[in-house]
Amino acid sequence: MSAFMRGARAPFLLLRPALCSAASRRGVRALKRSPVRVLPSVAQAREEQRRVVPGPPQPKAGPSKKPRDQAGSESKAPKAAAAKEEKGPKRKEAELRFEKAQSGDKRLSKVVTLAKSRSFRERHGKILLEGRRLITDALAAGAVPQTLFFSTIEHLKELPVDKLKGASLVKVKYEDLKTWSDVITSQGLIGIFSRPDHAKMAYPEVQREHVLPLSLICDNIRDPGNMGTLLRSAAGAGCSRVLLLKGCVDAWEPKVLRAGMGAHFRLSILSDLEWGVLPSYLLPDSCVHVADCSQPQATPAVAENATSHGWVSRPYNMKGKPALQDWDPDLDGSGDEGEEPAQLEVQPYSEPWMEGPATAVVIGGETHGVSTEARQLAESTGGKRLVIPVVPGVDSLNCAMAASILLFEGKRQMNLS
């Protein structure tokens, strides 16, 4: 038997690899087969569902995770806030309803008329403001807008939107706005406002140490640039009010507004006053002084040469007047015949003149100078003639320059007292 096995070992060993390869293939196929799922019957499934009692889901072990809806809401919260912030200007823009100007719109022609005609402004009680700064200052002071012309939405956004709800907003082309504008380069904004009433305006609050008990009286100031500079200096020095007598240029003329740089909306301006009612608009117990920038000991020749320059107190009409050698510098040609000229004490402007409870300074016009009524008012209140000396050969100072010197000198004296 053993011999047989030894003889048969060789063929057996030759067949063994074939048997192993077949068995291994069957094992591999068995591993590749997917397990068969045994489905319960319908009755068994219903019975299992009855046995299961529903309960709250048990949290899984591991790092806690927020529910998907909560996490989503928290992630969307900042986005929603940002969206609200972005929608804020759009919402305000939507609240402001505007219209586009059509060709031949009559409101546009009123802009030019309003800018050039003083009688139209006074008759209709309207003024014209151009540019973002003037319009913003006017709105802050409580001025009432009626119509606003703008070229782009960006220009409109530069203004306080909440104060434009009662105005008519009209969008126009920049080329047309440039044509209607009174300046070379238009800023894209032109507004028609109701003429401001000084009693209803809300002027900016200024600290008490910056407010002077000082009033500026303008006597026959006719140049728009000088008037705007006077108002700007008065606001810068801290004057309480500016009084404009009849004969002065309109304070609300576009050129005066541009030269004033917003001074109209920082202090009270009273226009078209008569000399008879002027004292009632002054501060209580005011001492009125008259400004003068004539040369000391001026000769008749200098006085004659000065008749066509500046605003120095002098006769503005030499016809029918005394000869130059008999000319009295205290006389003013506007007085009536036989009227006694007011004799005022002359004082250098640098000496104290702000000692009383309230003070007023009269600035004369560029052509006629200080009037006789101004001298009489100064004499009745114990005022003086404040002299600003100039070097020989210079006829006079510009009225706006002289007023600036006096106003800031008064401010200096108040700070020293």
C-alpha positions as CSV (number, residue, x, y, z in Angstrom):
1,M,0.0,0.0,0.0
2,S,2.8,2.2,0.9
3,A,4.5,1.3,-2.3
4,F,1.3,2.2,-4.2
5,M,1.1,5.5,-2.5
6,R,4.7,6.3,-3.3
7,G,4.0,5.5,-6.9
8,A,0.9,7.5,-7.1
9,R,2.3,10.6,-5.3
10,A,3.6,12.1,-8.3
11,P,0.3,12.2,-10.2
12,F,-1.5,13.3,-7.1
13,L,0.9,16.1,-6.6
14,L,0.4,17.2,-10.2
15,L,-3.4,17.4,-9.8
16,R,-3.2,19.3,-6.5
17,P,-2.7,22.8,-7.9
18,A,-5.7,22.4,-10.2
19,L,-7.9,21.4,-7.2
20,C,-6.6,24.4,-5.2
21,S,-7.2,26.9,-7.9
22,A,-10.8,25.7,-8.4
23,A,-11.5,25.9,-4.6
24,S,-10.0,29.3,-4.4
25,R,-12.1,30.6,-7.3
26,R,-15.3,29.2,-5.6
27,G,-14.3,31.1,-2.4
28,V,-13.7,34.3,-4.2
29,R,-17.1,34.0,-5.9
30,A,-18.6,33.4,-2.5
31,L,-17.0,36.5,-1.1
32,K,-18.3,38.6,-4.0
33,R,-21.9,37.6,-3.5
34,S,-24.0,40.1,-1.6
35,P,-26.0,38.8,1.4
36,V,-29.6,38.1,0.8
37,R,-32.0,40.2,2.9
38,V,-34.9,38.3,4.3
39,L,-38.0,40.6,4.3
40,P,-40.6,39.9,6.9
41,S,-44.2,39.4,5.9
42,V,-46.7,42.3,5.9
43,A,-48.3,41.0,9.1
44,Q,-44.9,40.7,10.9
45,A,-44.0,44.3,9.8
46,R,-47.2,45.7,11.3
47,E,-46.7,43.8,14.5
48,E,-43.2,45.2,14.9
49,Q,-44.4,48.7,14.3
50,R,-46.9,48.4,17.1
51,R,-44.3,47.2,19.5
52,V,-42.0,50.2,18.8
53,V,-42.9,53.2,21.1
54,P,-41.9,56.6,19.6
55,G,-39.7,58.8,21.9
56,P,-37.3,61.7,21.7
57,P,-34.2,61.1,19.6
58,Q,-31.2,60.3,21.6
59,P,-28.2,62.6,21.0
60,K,-25.2,61.0,19.4
61,A,-21.9,60.9,21.2
62,G,-19.3,63.3,19.9
63,P,-19.1,67.1,19.4
64,S,-22.4,68.9,19.7
65,K,-23.8,70.2,16.5
66,K,-26.5,72.8,16.0
67,P,-29.6,72.0,14.1
68,R,-29.4,72.8,10.5
69,D,-32.3,75.3,10.6
70,Q,-30.8,77.1,13.6
71,A,-27.4,77.2,12.1
72,G,-28.8,78.5,8.9
73,S,-30.8,81.2,10.6
74,E,-27.7,82.4,12.6
75,S,-25.6,82.5,9.5
76,K,-28.3,84.4,7.6
77,A,-28.7,86.9,10.5
78,P,-25.7,89.1,9.6
79,K,-26.5,88.8,5.9
80,A,-30.1,90.0,6.6
81,A,-28.7,92.9,8.7
82,A,-26.3,93.9,5.9
83,A,-29.2,93.7,3.4
84,K,-31.3,96.0,5.6
85,E,-28.4,98.5,5.8
86,E,-28.1,98.3,2.0
87,K,-31.8,98.7,1.5
88,G,-31.9,101.8,3.8
89,P,-30.7,104.3,1.2
90,K,-32.7,102.6,-1.4
91,R,-35.8,102.9,0.8
92,K,-35.2,106.6,1.4
93,E,-34.6,107.0,-2.3
94,A,-37.9,105.3,-3.0
95,E,-39.7,107.6,-0.5
96,L,-38.5,110.7,-2.5
97,R,-40.6,110.8,-5.5
98,F,-39.2,112.9,-8.3
99,E,-40.1,113.7,-11.9
100,K,-38.1,114.3,-15.0
101,A,-38.3,117.7,-16.6
102,Q,-39.9,117.9,-20.0
103,S,-39.0,120.3,-22.7
104,G,-40.7,123.7,-22.2
105,D,-41.2,123.2,-18.5
106,K,-42.2,126.6,-17.1
107,R,-40.7,126.0,-13.7
108,L,-37.2,126.1,-15.2
109,S,-37.7,129.5,-16.7
110,K,-38.6,130.8,-13.2
111,V,-35.1,129.9,-12.0
112,V,-33.6,132.5,-14.3
113,T,-36.2,135.0,-13.4
114,L,-35.8,134.4,-9.8
115,A,-32.1,134.8,-10.0
116,K,-32.1,138.1,-11.8
117,S,-35.2,139.9,-10.6
118,R,-35.3,141.4,-7.1
119,S,-38.9,142.4,-7.5
120,F,-39.9,138.9,-8.4
121,R,-38.2,137.5,-5.3
122,E,-39.8,140.0,-3.1
123,R,-43.3,139.7,-4.7
124,H,-43.4,135.9,-4.5
125,G,-41.3,135.6,-1.3
126,K,-38.8,133.2,-2.9
127,I,-35.0,132.9,-3.1
128,L,-32.7,130.8,-5.2
129,L,-29.9,128.7,-3.7
130,E,-27.3,126.8,-5.8
131,G,-24.8,124.2,-4.6
132,R,-24.7,121.5,-2.0
133,R,-23.3,123.7,0.8
134,L,-25.8,126.6,0.6
135,I,-28.7,124.2,0.3
136,T,-27.5,122.1,3.2
137,D,-27.0,125.1,5.4
138,A,-30.4,126.5,4.5
139,L,-32.1,123.1,5.4
140,A,-30.2,122.9,8.7
141,A,-31.4,126.4,9.6
142,G,-35.0,125.6,8.9
143,A,-35.5,127.1,5.5
144,V,-38.4,125.7,3.6
145,P,-37.6,124.2,0.2
146,Q,-40.2,124.4,-2.6
147,T,-38.6,123.0,-5.7
148,L,-35.2,121.3,-6.1
149,F,-33.6,120.7,-9.5
150,F,-30.9,118.0,-9.6
151,S,-28.9,116.3,-12.4
152,T,-28.1,112.9,-10.7
153,I,-29.3,110.8,-7.8
154,E,-25.9,111.0,-6.2
155,H,-26.3,114.8,-5.9
156,L,-29.6,114.3,-4.2
157,K,-28.2,111.8,-1.7
158,E,-25.7,114.5,-0.5
159,L,-28.7,116.4,1.1
160,P,-30.6,115.5,4.3
161,V,-33.4,113.4,2.8
162,D,-35.8,113.8,5.7
163,K,-36.0,117.6,5.1
164,L,-37.0,117.3,1.4
165,K,-40.3,115.5,1.8
166,G,-42.4,118.6,1.2
167,A,-40.5,119.8,-1.9
168,S,-41.0,119.1,-5.6
169,L,-38.0,117.2,-6.9
170,V,-37.2,117.6,-10.6
171,K,-34.5,115.7,-12.4
172,V,-32.9,117.6,-15.3
173,K,-30.0,117.1,-17.6
174,Y,-26.7,118.5,-16.5
175,E,-26.3,120.4,-19.8
176,D,-29.6,122.1,-19.2
177,L,-28.8,122.8,-15.5
178,K,-25.5,124.3,-16.6
179,T,-27.4,126.6,-18.9
180,W,-29.8,127.8,-16.2
181,S,-27.0,128.1,-13.6
182,D,-25.6,131.5,-12.6
183,V,-22.1,130.2,-12.3
184,I,-19.6,128.8,-14.9
185,T,-19.4,125.3,-13.4
186,S,-22.7,124.1,-12.0
187,Q,-22.7,121.8,-8.9
188,G,-25.8,119.9,-10.1
189,L,-28.2,121.3,-7.5
190,I,-30.5,124.4,-7.7
191,G,-33.2,125.0,-5.1
192,I,-36.0,127.4,-4.8
193,F,-36.8,128.2,-1.2
194,S,-39.3,130.4,0.7
195,R,-37.7,133.7,1.7
196,P,-36.4,133.0,5.3
197,D,-37.9,134.8,8.2
198,H,-35.2,135.6,10.8
199,A,-37.7,135.1,13.6
200,K,-38.4,131.5,12.5
201,M,-34.9,130.4,11.6
202,A,-33.0,128.0,13.8
203,Y,-29.5,129.4,13.7
204,P,-26.6,127.2,14.9
205,E,-26.0,127.4,18.6
206,V,-22.8,129.3,19.4
207,Q,-21.0,129.4,22.7
208,R,-21.7,132.6,24.7
209,E,-18.1,133.7,24.7
210,H,-18.2,133.8,20.9
211,V,-21.3,136.0,20.6
212,L,-20.8,139.7,20.6
213,P,-23.3,142.4,21.8
214,L,-22.5,144.0,18.4
215,S,-24.7,144.9,15.5
216,L,-23.6,145.8,12.0
217,I,-25.6,148.5,10.2
218,C,-25.1,148.7,6.4
219,D,-25.8,152.1,4.9
220,N,-26.3,152.1,1.1
221,I,-24.1,149.1,0.4
222,R,-24.8,148.4,-3.3
223,D,-22.1,146.0,-4.4
224,P,-23.1,142.3,-4.1
225,G,-19.5,141.1,-3.5
226,N,-19.0,143.6,-0.7
227,M,-22.3,142.8,0.9
228,G,-21.6,139.1,0.9
229,T,-18.1,139.7,2.4
230,L,-19.7,142.0,5.1
231,L,-22.1,139.3,6.1
232,R,-19.4,136.7,6.2
233,S,-17.2,138.8,8.4
234,A,-20.1,139.6,10.7
235,A,-20.8,135.9,11.1
236,G,-17.1,135.1,11.6
237,A,-16.7,137.8,14.3
238,G,-19.8,136.7,16.1
239,C,-22.2,139.7,15.5
240,S,-25.7,139.3,16.9
241,R,-27.4,140.8,13.8
242,V,-27.0,142.7,10.6
243,L,-29.3,145.6,9.7
244,L,-29.7,146.6,6.1
245,L,-31.2,150.0,5.3
246,K,-33.1,150.9,2.2
247,G,-30.8,151.4,-0.7
248,C,-28.6,148.4,0.0
249,V,-28.4,145.5,-2.4
250,D,-30.7,142.6,-1.8
251,A,-29.1,140.3,0.7
252,W,-30.7,137.3,-1.0
253,E,-29.3,137.9,-4.5
254,P,-27.4,134.9,-5.8
255,K,-24.1,136.8,-6.0
256,V,-24.4,137.9,-2.4
257,L,-25.3,134.4,-1.3
258,R,-22.2,133.0,-3.0
259,A,-20.0,135.6,-1.4
260,G,-21.5,135.1,2.0
261,M,-20.6,131.4,2.0
262,G,-23.5,130.4,4.3
263,A,-23.4,133.4,6.6
264,H,-27.1,134.1,5.8
265,F,-28.0,131.1,7.8
266,R,-25.8,131.8,10.8
267,L,-27.1,135.2,12.0
268,S,-30.2,137.4,11.8
269,I,-30.4,139.6,8.7
270,L,-33.1,142.4,8.6
271,S,-33.5,144.2,5.3
272,D,-35.2,147.3,3.9
273,L,-35.3,149.2,7.2
274,E,-36.0,152.9,7.5
275,W,-33.9,155.2,9.7
276,G,-37.0,155.9,11.8
277,V,-37.5,152.3,12.8
278,L,-33.9,151.3,13.0
279,P,-33.4,152.0,16.7
280,S,-36.1,149.5,17.6
281,Y,-34.1,146.7,16.0
282,L,-30.9,147.5,17.9
283,L,-29.9,145.7,21.1
284,P,-31.0,147.6,24.2
285,D,-28.8,150.5,25.2
286,S,-26.7,150.3,22.1
287,C,-24.1,152.9,21.4
288,V,-23.8,153.6,17.6
289,H,-20.4,154.4,16.1
290,V,-19.6,155.5,12.6
291,A,-16.8,154.0,10.6
292,D,-14.3,156.2,8.8
293,C,-11.0,155.4,7.0
294,S,-10.1,158.8,5.7
295,Q,-6.5,160.1,5.8
296,P,-5.6,162.2,8.8
297,Q,-5.6,165.9,8.0
298,A,-6.7,165.3,4.4
299,T,-6.2,168.1,2.1
300,P,-9.0,169.4,-0.3
301,A,-7.1,167.9,-3.2
302,V,-7.1,164.5,-1.6
303,A,-10.8,164.9,-0.7
304,E,-11.6,165.8,-4.3
305,N,-9.7,162.7,-5.6
306,A,-11.5,160.6,-3.1
307,T,-14.9,161.5,-4.4
308,S,-14.8,158.6,-6.9
309,H,-13.3,155.9,-4.7
310,G,-14.1,153.9,-1.7
311,W,-16.7,154.7,1.0
312,V,-15.2,157.4,3.1
313,S,-17.6,160.0,4.6
314,R,-17.6,162.9,2.1
315,P,-20.0,164.8,-0.1
316,Y,-21.0,162.6,-3.0
317,N,-22.5,165.4,-5.0
318,M,-20.2,168.4,-5.4
319,K,-22.7,170.4,-7.3
320,G,-24.2,173.2,-5.3
321,K,-21.9,172.5,-2.4
322,P,-19.3,174.8,-0.8
323,A,-16.0,175.2,-2.5
324,L,-13.3,172.6,-1.7
325,Q,-11.4,175.1,0.5
326,D,-14.6,175.5,2.6
327,W,-15.5,171.8,2.6
328,D,-16.1,170.3,6.1
329,P,-15.3,166.6,6.3
330,D,-18.2,166.2,8.8
331,L,-20.7,167.3,6.2
332,D,-22.6,164.8,4.2
333,G,-24.3,165.9,1.0
334,S,-27.5,163.9,1.7
335,G,-28.8,166.3,4.5
336,D,-31.4,168.9,4.0
337,E,-30.5,172.6,3.6
338,G,-30.1,174.4,6.9
339,E,-29.7,171.2,8.9
340,E,-26.9,171.2,11.5
341,P,-24.2,168.7,10.7
342,A,-23.6,166.1,13.4
343,Q,-20.4,166.8,15.3
344,L,-18.8,163.5,16.3
345,E,-15.8,162.9,18.4
346,V,-13.0,161.3,16.3
347,Q,-11.3,158.3,17.8
348,P,-8.7,155.8,16.5
349,Y,-10.3,152.4,16.0
350,S,-7.7,150.8,18.2
351,E,-8.8,152.6,21.3
352,P,-11.6,151.1,23.5
353,W,-15.1,151.6,22.1
354,M,-16.8,148.4,23.2
355,E,-17.3,149.5,26.8
356,G,-21.1,149.8,26.8
357,P,-23.6,147.0,27.2
358,A,-24.2,146.9,23.4
359,T,-22.6,148.5,20.4
360,A,-23.4,149.1,16.7
361,V,-21.2,150.1,13.8
362,V,-22.4,151.9,10.7
363,I,-20.6,151.1,7.4
364,G,-21.2,153.5,4.6
365,G,-21.7,152.8,1.0
366,E,-19.0,152.6,-1.7
367,T,-20.1,155.8,-3.4
368,H,-21.9,158.0,-1.0
369,G,-20.3,157.1,2.3
370,V,-22.0,157.4,5.7
371,S,-25.3,159.4,5.5
372,T,-26.3,162.3,7.7
373,E,-28.9,160.1,9.4
374,A,-26.2,157.7,10.5
375,R,-24.2,160.6,12.0
376,Q,-27.3,161.9,13.8
377,L,-28.0,158.5,15.3
378,A,-24.5,158.1,16.4
379,E,-24.6,161.6,18.1
380,S,-27.9,160.8,19.8
381,T,-26.4,157.6,21.4
382,G,-23.0,159.1,22.3
383,G,-21.2,157.4,19.6
384,K,-17.9,158.4,17.9
385,R,-16.3,158.3,14.5
386,L,-13.9,155.4,14.4
387,V,-11.0,156.3,12.2
388,I,-8.9,153.7,10.4
389,P,-5.8,155.6,9.3
390,V,-4.3,154.9,5.9
391,V,-1.0,156.0,4.5
392,P,-0.8,159.1,2.3
393,G,-1.7,158.6,-1.3
394,V,-4.3,155.9,-0.6
395,D,-7.8,157.3,-0.9
396,S,-9.7,154.8,1.2
397,L,-10.3,151.2,2.2
398,N,-12.9,148.9,0.7
399,C,-16.1,149.0,2.9
400,A,-16.0,145.2,3.5
401,M,-12.3,145.4,4.5
402,A,-12.9,148.3,6.8
403,A,-15.9,146.5,8.4
404,S,-13.8,143.4,9.0
405,I,-11.1,145.4,10.7
406,L,-13.6,147.1,13.0
407,L,-15.6,143.9,13.8
408,F,-12.6,141.8,14.8
409,E,-11.1,144.8,16.7
410,G,-14.3,144.9,18.7
411,K,-14.0,141.1,19.3
412,R,-10.5,141.6,20.5
413,Q,-11.5,144.4,22.9
414,M,-14.3,142.2,24.3
415,N,-11.9,139.4,25.0
416,L,-9.6,141.7,26.9
417,S,-12.4,143.1,29.1
